[in-house]
């Protein structure tokens, strides 16, 4: 039982403090970024919504000036490559509407918005809402400017076909490795006379020479489309099915992922349908038997220290979810990837 002296000590230390009154040096550093001198903080529902409440930086697509940014978060509202339900074009807007994500990642001990120079730079400018080919060209061109400026891109889709033009921009000079968390391998061939759809971006990325299959691991794979994924095995990708996760344990999966990608440049692609539909029903191709949100967080947090050079969160289709849980989960996974970027050697070298 607490004695009176201990109670008086706590009253003296904490009794008159406001919400920003924090003594621990690590926590104090975070509090200083969000509380004013009067002890108040901006209401999470106020102001213009941005990805993870990051500062907004307007970018002229024709002559972009990224200043001293280390990370550019951007929306890619395009879902012309879906094979089932459309709607992930609304994903970036849905994630921008989610409040109270961060600012502190207590497991990674990082406050990415305070420790990185990061901004929401808006959406990829598209010339056409109807042409998939033109949209991919626009994504590659816009991402090429970001990468060319030495800024790491963190994108919100959109369907998973957006990862191909992003990887073409990132892997232009050397192929990157990838940690791919998904229900599907997305390495199939053409559908309906096109190979540029959300079921095959990573086959095309390998064939384009921008993705190293030997340094690619795909985690959480399941469902009825296994017969479409032979390219993953033939090219040397590592595939871990959802059914294996329980037996292996997440620690072993993390160790395998770190071993596969090594210390080279690595892209993280997170498809929201990697989560079980119980946690994320708002997606175009839901598959039961998936990851829980806690497992997904544990997996991502286990990648701390890898050379993350870019990432994406894709396939959030909010209209299929009346609870907003899917967008909430997507925003949290975006925050986890951004937190990893604090510890990325490539990004840290730009400080």
LINGI-V127127 format. One record per residue. N is the residue number from 1. PSI is psi as a letter, one per 20 degrees, with the letter a starting at -180 (999 if undefined). OMEGA is omega in radians with two decimals (NA if undefined). D_LAST is the distance of its C-alpha to the last C-alpha in Angstrom with 2 decimals. Layout:
# LINGI-V127127
[[N & PSI & OMEGA & D_LAST] [N & PSI & OMEGA & D_LAST]]
This chain:
# LINGI-V127127
[[1 & p & -3.13 & 48.70] [2 & p & 3.10 & 46.54] [3 & r & -3.05 & 48.44] [4 & h & 3.14 & 48.73] [5 & g & 3.14 & 46.65] [6 & h & 3.10 & 43.64] [7 & g & 3.13 & 44.13] [8 & h & 3.09 & 44.29] [9 & g & 3.14 & 41.10] [10 & h & 3.11 & 39.24] [11 & g & -3.12 & 40.92] [12 & h & -3.08 & 39.92] [13 & g & -2.98 & 36.27] [14 & i & -2.96 & 35.75] [15 & h & -3.07 & 38.82] [16 & j & -3.09 & 37.67] [17 & q & 3.01 & 33.97] [18 & a & -3.08 & 32.52] [19 & h & -3.14 & 30.20] [20 & j & 3.14 & 27.14] [21 & n & -3.06 & 28.75] [22 & p & -3.06 & 26.78] [23 & h & -3.13 & 26.94] [24 & p & -3.05 & 24.90] [25 & g & -3.13 & 21.54] [26 & g & 3.14 & 19.59] [27 & h & 3.12 & 21.68] [28 & h & -3.14 & 21.60] [29 & g & 3.12 & 17.85] [30 & g & -3.10 & 18.49] [31 & h & -3.12 & 21.66] [32 & h & -3.13 & 20.17] [33 & i & -3.03 & 18.18] [34 & i & 3.14 & 21.41] [35 & q & 3.05 & 24.32] [36 & r & 3.13 & 25.52] [37 & h & 3.11 & 27.04] [38 & i & 3.07 & 30.37] [39 & j & 3.11 & 29.37] [40 & r & 3.09 & 29.38] [41 & q & 3.13 & 26.97] [42 & p & 3.11 & 27.06] [43 & p & -3.07 & 29.63] [44 & i & -3.12 & 28.21] [45 & j & -3.08 & 30.95] [46 & q & 3.05 & 30.35] [47 & a & -3.13 & 28.63] [48 & p & -3.13 & 27.52] [49 & p & 3.06 & 26.62] [50 & r & 3.09 & 23.30] [51 & p & 3.12 & 21.83] [52 & k & -3.12 & 20.94] [53 & k & 3.09 & 21.35] [54 & q & 3.04 & 17.99] [55 & q & 3.06 & 17.96] [56 & p & 3.05 & 19.87] [57 & o & 3.13 & 18.79] [58 & p & -3.11 & 21.76] [59 & p & 3.02 & 21.29] [60 & o & -3.08 & 24.07] [61 & h & -3.11 & 24.75] [62 & h & 3.14 & 26.41] [63 & m & -3.03 & 23.68] [64 & p & 3.04 & 20.47] [65 & o & -3.09 & 17.69] [66 & j & 3.11 & 14.51] [67 & c & -3.11 & 12.77] [68 & k & -3.12 & 9.01] [69 & q & 2.96 & 9.45] [70 & h & -3.11 & 7.72] [71 & p & 3.04 & 11.14] [72 & o & 3.01 & 14.51] [73 & p & -3.08 & 17.44] [74 & q & 3.07 & 20.77] [75 & q & 3.08 & 24.45] [76 & m & -3.01 & 26.73] [77 & m & -3.08 & 30.17] [78 & p & 3.12 & 32.42] [79 & k & 3.14 & 34.97] [80 & i & -3.10 & 37.37] [81 & j & -3.06 & 36.96] [82 & q & 3.09 & 38.43] [83 & i & -3.12 & 41.53] [84 & d & -3.03 & 42.61] [85 & p & 3.07 & 41.75] [86 & r & 3.04 & 39.69] [87 & i & -3.12 & 37.55] [88 & i & 3.00 & 33.92] [89 & h & 3.11 & 33.34] [90 & j & -3.11 & 33.29] [91 & g & 3.14 & 30.54] [92 & g & 3.14 & 27.59] [93 & h & 3.14 & 29.77] [94 & g & -3.13 & 30.87] [95 & h & 3.08 & 27.40] [96 & h & -3.12 & 26.44] [97 & i & 3.14 & 29.56] [98 & p & -3.12 & 28.63] [99 & r & 3.04 & 27.70] [100 & l & 2.95 & 26.58] [101 & p & -3.05 & 24.07] [102 & a & 0.23 & 21.50] [103 & i & -2.99 & 19.66] [104 & p & 3.03 & 19.67] [105 & o & -2.98 & 20.03] [106 & h & 3.12 & 22.24] [107 & g & 3.13 & 22.61] [108 & i & -3.11 & 18.98] [109 & l & -3.12 & 18.28] [110 & q & 3.01 & 15.39] [111 & n & -2.90 & 15.17] [112 & h & -3.13 & 12.96] [113 & h & 3.10 & 13.58] [114 & h & -3.03 & 12.46] [115 & i & 3.11 & 9.43] [116 & q & 2.97 & 8.04] [117 & n & -2.99 & 8.44] [118 & q & 3.10 & 11.65] [119 & q & 2.94 & 15.09] [120 & o & -3.07 & 18.54] [121 & j & 3.11 & 19.40] [122 & b & -3.05 & 23.02] [123 & q & 2.97 & 25.16] [124 & p & 3.10 & 25.76] [125 & p & -3.11 & 28.53] [126 & p & 3.08 & 31.62] [127 & h & -3.07 & 34.59] [128 & p & 3.04 & 37.01] [129 & i & -3.05 & 37.49] [130 & h & -3.02 & 40.14] [131 & o & 3.09 & 38.87] [132 & g & -3.12 & 36.81] [133 & g & 3.12 & 36.39] [134 & h & -3.14 & 35.15] [135 & g & 3.10 & 32.75] [136 & h & 3.08 & 31.20] [137 & g & -3.12 & 30.94] [138 & g & 3.12 & 29.21] [139 & g & -3.13 & 26.66] [140 & g & -3.13 & 25.89] [141 & g & -3.10 & 25.68] [142 & g & 3.12 & 23.39] [143 & h & 3.09 & 21.03] [144 & h & 3.11 & 21.21] [145 & h & 3.12 & 19.76] [146 & g & -3.13 & 16.81] [147 & g & 3.14 & 16.17] [148 & h & 3.11 & 17.03] [149 & j & 3.13 & 14.30] [150 & k & -3.11 & 11.69] [151 & p & 3.13 & 11.47] [152 & p & -3.13 & 12.64] [153 & p & 3.03 & 16.00] [154 & o & -2.91 & 17.57] [155 & q & 3.04 & 21.16] [156 & o & 3.12 & 24.25] [157 & r & 0.36 & 27.61] [158 & r & 3.12 & 30.30] [159 & r & -2.98 & 32.17] [160 & i & 3.08 & 30.85] [161 & i & -3.14 & 31.76] [162 & h & -3.10 & 28.55] [163 & h & -3.14 & 26.68] [164 & g & 3.13 & 28.47] [165 & h & 3.07 & 27.19] [166 & g & 3.13 & 23.63] [167 & h & 3.08 & 23.93] [168 & h & 3.08 & 25.53] [169 & g & -3.10 & 22.50] [170 & h & -3.04 & 20.04] [171 & j & -3.08 & 22.47] [172 & g & -3.08 & 23.69] [173 & h & 3.09 & 22.63] [174 & q & -3.12 & 22.98] [175 & q & 3.11 & 24.31] [176 & r & 2.96 & 22.16] [177 & r & -3.08 & 23.43] [178 & p & 2.90 & 24.02] [179 & o & -2.97 & 24.76] [180 & o & -3.10 & 27.29] [181 & o & -2.90 & 28.78] [182 & r & 2.95 & 31.94] [183 & i & -3.01 & 35.71] [184 & q & -3.14 & 36.23] [185 & h & 3.13 & 35.08] [186 & l & 3.09 & 35.01] [187 & k & -3.12 & 36.19] [188 & r & 3.09 & 39.61] [189 & b & -3.05 & 41.34] [190 & q & 2.99 & 42.51] [191 & p & 3.01 & 44.09] [192 & l & 3.02 & 46.44] [193 & k & 2.99 & 45.82] [194 & q & 3.09 & 42.03] [195 & i & -3.07 & 39.48] [196 & m & -3.11 & 36.50] [197 & r & -3.03 & 36.84] [198 & i & 3.09 & 34.99] [199 & i & -3.07 & 37.03] [200 & k & -3.05 & 35.91] [201 & h & -3.01 & 32.35] [202 & h & 2.93 & 31.40] [203 & g & -3.10 & 34.59] [204 & h & 3.13 & 33.77] [205 & h & 3.08 & 30.13] [206 & g & -3.11 & 31.48] [207 & h & 3.07 & 34.20] [208 & i & 3.13 & 31.77] [209 & j & -3.10 & 29.93] [210 & i & 3.12 & 26.54] [211 & p & 3.14 & 26.84] [212 & o & -3.09 & 27.73] [213 & h & 3.13 & 30.50] [214 & h & 3.11 & 30.50] [215 & k & -3.14 & 26.98] [216 & p & 3.07 & 27.91] [217 & p & -3.11 & 29.25] [218 & p & -2.94 & 31.04] [219 & p & 3.08 & 31.69] [220 & j & -3.02 & 34.29] [221 & p & -3.10 & 36.58] [222 & a & 3.07 & 40.03] [223 & a & -2.96 & 42.75] [224 & j & -3.03 & 45.48] [225 & k & -3.11 & 43.61] [226 & h & -3.11 & 43.15] [227 & i & -3.13 & 45.49] [228 & i & -2.91 & 42.94] [229 & j & -3.08 & 40.16] [230 & h & 3.13 & 41.71] [231 & h & 3.12 & 39.05] [232 & g & -3.09 & 36.50] [233 & g & -3.07 & 38.73] [234 & h & -3.12 & 39.91] [235 & i & 3.09 & 36.46] [236 & j & 3.06 & 35.31] [237 & q & 3.04 & 33.17] [238 & p & -3.10 & 33.31] [239 & p & 3.06 & 34.96] [240 & o & -3.11 & 35.31] [241 & q & 3.13 & 37.82] [242 & h & -3.11 & 37.84] [243 & i & 3.14 & 41.13] [244 & i & -2.97 & 39.57] [245 & g & -3.11 & 36.95] [246 & g & -3.14 & 39.44] [247 & g & -3.11 & 40.82] [248 & g & -3.01 & 37.61] [249 & q & -3.04 & 35.73] [250 & h & 3.13 & 32.13] [251 & g & 3.13 & 30.89] [252 & h & 3.11 & 32.52] [253 & g & 3.11 & 31.16] [254 & g & 3.13 & 27.58] [255 & g & 3.13 & 28.28] [256 & g & 3.14 & 29.80] [257 & g & -3.14 & 26.89] [258 & h & 3.12 & 24.43] [259 & h & -3.09 & 26.98] [260 & g & -3.06 & 27.49] [261 & h & 3.11 & 23.96] [262 & b & -3.09 & 22.96] [263 & j & 3.14 & 19.57] [264 & r & 3.13 & 19.47] [265 & p & -2.98 & 17.69] [266 & p & 3.08 & 19.24] [267 & q & 3.08 & 20.12] [268 & o & 3.13 & 21.40] [269 & o & -3.08 & 24.37] [270 & o & 3.05 & 26.14] [271 & p & -3.07 & 29.58] [272 & h & 3.11 & 30.93] [273 & i & 2.95 & 34.33] [274 & h & 3.08 & 33.07] [275 & q & 3.05 & 33.97] [276 & q & 3.14 & 37.66] [277 & i & 3.04 & 39.26] [278 & h & -3.13 & 40.17] [279 & h & -3.07 & 36.53] [280 & m & -3.14 & 35.67] [281 & i & -3.03 & 38.84] [282 & m & 3.14 & 37.23] [283 & r & -3.01 & 36.63] [284 & h & -3.09 & 38.65] [285 & m & -3.11 & 39.56] [286 & q & 3.11 & 39.80] [287 & p & 3.11 & 40.82] [288 & r & 3.10 & 42.17] [289 & k & -3.04 & 41.24] [290 & a & -3.14 & 37.48] [291 & q & 2.90 & 34.64] [292 & r & 3.09 & 34.58] [293 & h & 3.13 & 31.55] [294 & g & 3.11 & 31.15] [295 & g & -3.14 & 31.30] [296 & g & 3.09 & 28.71] [297 & g & 3.13 & 26.28] [298 & g & 3.14 & 27.08] [299 & g & -3.12 & 26.54] [300 & g & -3.12 & 23.13] [301 & h & 3.11 & 21.95] [302 & i & -3.12 & 23.26] [303 & j & -3.11 & 20.66] [304 & p & 3.08 & 17.85] [305 & i & 3.09 & 15.81] [306 & r & -3.09 & 16.93] [307 & m & -3.11 & 14.90] [308 & o & -3.11 & 15.15] [309 & i & 3.14 & 14.49] [310 & r & 3.13 & 16.53] [311 & r & 3.07 & 19.36] [312 & q & 2.94 & 22.28] [313 & p & -2.99 & 24.89] [314 & r & 2.96 & 28.22] [315 & j & 2.98 & 31.94] [316 & o & 3.12 & 32.05] [317 & n & -2.89 & 35.36] [318 & h & -3.06 & 35.92] [319 & i & 3.10 & 39.53] [320 & j & -3.08 & 40.71] [321 & o & -3.11 & 39.49] [322 & i & -3.05 & 41.27] [323 & i & -2.99 & 39.21] [324 & j & 3.14 & 35.64] [325 & h & -3.09 & 34.81] [326 & g & 3.11 & 33.42] [327 & h & 3.09 & 30.91] [328 & g & 3.12 & 30.04] [329 & g & 3.13 & 29.43] [330 & g & 3.12 & 27.44] [331 & h & 3.12 & 25.11] [332 & g & 3.11 & 24.70] [333 & h & 3.05 & 23.90] [334 & g & 3.11 & 21.30] [335 & h & 3.13 & 19.72] [336 & g & 3.14 & 19.97] [337 & g & 3.09 & 18.20] [338 & h & 3.11 & 15.34] [339 & h & 3.09 & 15.25] [340 & h & -3.09 & 15.15] [341 & h & 3.06 & 12.00] [342 & h & -3.03 & 10.20] [343 & j & -3.13 & 11.47] [344 & p & 3.14 & 11.28] [345 & g & -3.11 & 10.38] [346 & g & -3.12 & 9.81] [347 & h & 3.11 & 7.42] [348 & h & -3.14 & 5.59] [349 & i & -3.13 & 5.59] [350 & j & -3.09 & 3.81] [351 & 999 & NA & 0.00]]
